Amino acid sequence: MTTTASAPELLHIATLMALPAAAIAALEASPFGPFEWHACESAAQVHALIAEGRCDALIAIDASAESQSLLLDIAHDTALLIVSATADAALHWLRGGAQDVLLPAELDTASLPLRLRAAIERRRIEREARTAYATDLETGLPHQQQFIEHVSHLLALREREPAPMAVLALRIEGLATIEARLGRDAAQALRRKVGVRLRAGVRASDVVASLGDDSFAVLLGSILAPADASRVGAKLLAALAAPFNVAGQAATVAAALGIGQYPQDGAQPEALLRRAIGIAAAEQAQGRAGFSNFGEAGGAGAAANDD
């Protein structure tokens, strides 16, 4: 019985500025490919390729210091190779997160495909290491870094098809009371139940993430108008206001909401999340009526079923 070898993986290379003819010839003849290259005139075109899953590496020739932030943002998703003529600039880019730096003359050598493939493989290893621990094991929700990646991918799509989207942050009060009364395991059970309610309150296409012991984030990837984010936020606050059943007792939490809107509040994932977290930190938490958990005010009522 004979087996047919699978076709080698096609690697997509984006370039800012055209590659010299010798570099193209080296890529075409290399056993480290096959490679397909896409000449891009702007970072927006590179983001579009990333969103389509057609960018394994970016080669940036004569990149200016002013473009560092933009290019390193791209490097979050794909291998970045900078072509630079000076040692100082090379160290600057490597310390910033570029996978490799080439001298201009190295574009015309047979070593280019190997350097390119090595950068792609290093980037994949880094991504796998980062995402291997990207889930909050106690809630099963994505961590902040994975949430940022979801937002980044969606913003890349927005470069081509502008549409509003929003990032919500929710600061939860009441978890410390549960931990003090019933212990860490009970507090984590309550966190899980909070995550379940948030997940149930949004669409399957939306993303709910854990930002730590007392905070969550929600990505609303498709809204018709900015007011939709406020309506969803109000719905989530109302869902969290109902009591939870923890260790056989009714427990309540309070929540403060913050919203970062795209595009008016920023076009970078970190900026949107920072704005939402900042607003949530400053807002008065709603719920619990100023009392501790377990219905200490005498009126908590029956706990909702989140099991």
Beta strands, then each sheet from edge to edge (+ up, - down):
strand 1: 11-16
strand 2: 35-40
strand 3: 57-61
strand 4: 79-83
strand 5: 100-102
strand 6: 165-173
strand 7: 207-212
strand 8: 215-220
strand 9: 244-246
strand 10: 249-251
strand 11: 254-262
sheet 1: 2+ 1+ 3+ 4+ 5+
sheet 2: 7+ 8- 6+ 11-
sheet 3: 9+ 10-
end
